């Protein structure tokens, strides 16, 4: 398998994992076997990626800021990044609303299906926890408070505090610029070296990616929910997936028109990160691979990628925001048709946009964000458990799909920003054994 390109290795691993998972479902002991002997390898891989995410963000962001030499350049990159992220998120939400209003998937759901979903999922502890998490009293600027850590070391010990780590690292990097190059040199050299080491760790971890996605996909298949319910929700799922595919087309057009890069080439270079995003359902866990692909295989300068990608992994969730729009309107079509007003749909756009930033650090952000959106349009509170039960059965496969869009959106924006500031160069891919001859 070593001679195959990485994306083909990962794709083969995924297909074999899905096939193996379906095979195991035909045996009474299959689910337990996969959970005990296959699933742990997938979890180890995800843990390894999460392990290096925070060190990579710190080292890469400090290197990127300190290499700028001019603090005004950092401000320019930052403003462009936030503005473009907001635009792509609004476009994603709008696409979702248009599709769900045109196709109306909620009109095909019978009362019997709703009753079965309610019976199956309404008392699910995961659903209850999402409702409680989203229903906490939070002021309009609470997300800004959440960005500022009171203990930097504690923030670095929790991957859910990535925004806090970025905030601390930005202050550290800017301060490094302000003390002058001579005084900053020792610390800058340390972080430059740390960045090279962590990127080499990414290369080593990626050697196991095909086997890891085999384990992850086998685990997903054997733990899949009732196939009958999944069939009933197929029209809703297809609307979400169609919207996500349209976002891929949108990204491809942006890359082709603005950066003058071949969009097929762009997606091919990014494909290992996309396939891992699909397998892990986590933009944060995929971040080290996304950064490696964007910098080495697409040619985005580290000065841009080190800021744009970590920020995007926490606040830019185009796929998730599109899903919020479709899910909210779908739920209203089934349970609360009188709430389908134009003003409520405008609220969905605004709330989903703000929730994508404010809820970024919350575990299981997609479902929590959905509750926040439903609260904004004053959806009946007594129907919350039924509403979440309605989409819970297909949330995992759709989560896998929308994470691919989240990662693709981050990479697209980083490429666009790099082009706008003259930092989009030629790819310089590295391999895990580049320096092996020096040390063997």
Steps between C-alpha positions, in 0.01 A plus 500: 500500500796732548530574125140623485427868561385564858145593404458168317638310800251674729211445257579126478513485880159670521337264250647192668387633839143550377495152342645340812248683718206372295647149513523517880136607532398156368649332808358522851848558640607741222415829670678402821804374304535829312451703818763300692763421236461743206351824633785577747750543213282773352474671836879486544547668161255781584668545839839530327369774273343683795825453694698714256225753413576748780884485465461545124272802538735667749821434306351573157313816602797651685728420206252652258456821699870546578594447133272787394744763635219756462202492735279680245524193273354285778210742542439489124495119495275486807236740365487327162471159664207592725317683219532211255400243764183698572418521127547127436290411805213725387517344152489149652195583714323661204560194280359277774187713541434515126528122458288405801223746402494381140516124564302500830629165637291536816177449307590136439534401866198314639363529853589134557866572425499800736344285772762228452782756509358651816476158663854409396693822569298751704638368830854458367751644748705652219201701380418617852858614557500700175180680601639581845832623356334732251242626747753646743460872557758671281533873433540631145875553550563182696691347208754786529545421869550134413783592262717648775657237730573562866764228492700442181637164612151373584373614158784312329393184679152496342444475123157655549674823606667551164374859465657583836830348388487702177430820698795441735731401214410810297588724795825310550589523129419872478703567816786307343488740205493807723813419705722507193667226298816471712314441828240276335751277317550228771127445551429523125765235427338272759155529342642464146661173607186385682295568187730282288486220757120504528458498121728196487272338759209564262688314225562204731142485625369513143684175421230325706206695348375226260479247785345756736217595264431128449442473877299824522264413213449141620400641840256744339331226296448254786356772725261636233141564605177335383524466117123553467522838672800595287294424188215720621742790549670449164336805336619727782849351479511550124414869537789546744743306280387690188566830676843380609586397143394845377743650751779288348405641158504851648849447646624359169373806312665736752833316473485498119391862454699676772815296557524369138570151637346189346212413740536126428869522591410701813248240621740217420777657710255554786333157472694324782378768744146473361495121536628525857238765577235257372638215712553697823210753480735754659651812343722542804640146479559544126669841545862372504444317171313796347790731584755258355305458173428872457859610569702226332268378224304814403768759565340731757767682702517417870447869584146461368413135573619516862232759577220428252472122552496481884249787514291332230498168684331673794275771353444413133249218465343537158382141483358509852326835439338369180383198699350730766290677238373178342438327833314795656262542205456122465401478868251784454352334190432187705415634846426874476391603145345824626852615595617500138499877456745718309605683818582169674718396207691830524548422871638160400764666277611741774490249785677222312773750404551614860466149642777375270734737684353495850456123529825397336659377823196298610526121456244364254468850359262411216206388715564771760502764227169365371335548840632859508349562155165351608498717811553812286185433297302418820442136407269338762722375782288193567582378148880527538555129583281393207675750269845368579376141491374570148854554366709310757489171308687646201711755687821292499524435124399860426754621756768312306391669176475853638843473665646446151345831393628675812856391421467581129368846584794569732748393232325708232501815712866454593585469128296810413655706781850383402437604139371841609817579698746345257576196717383220268808325364599166354433176693799348681387160631707325765520133591547336839846369405644818342781519757528129573838467331643759739404310814495129417 
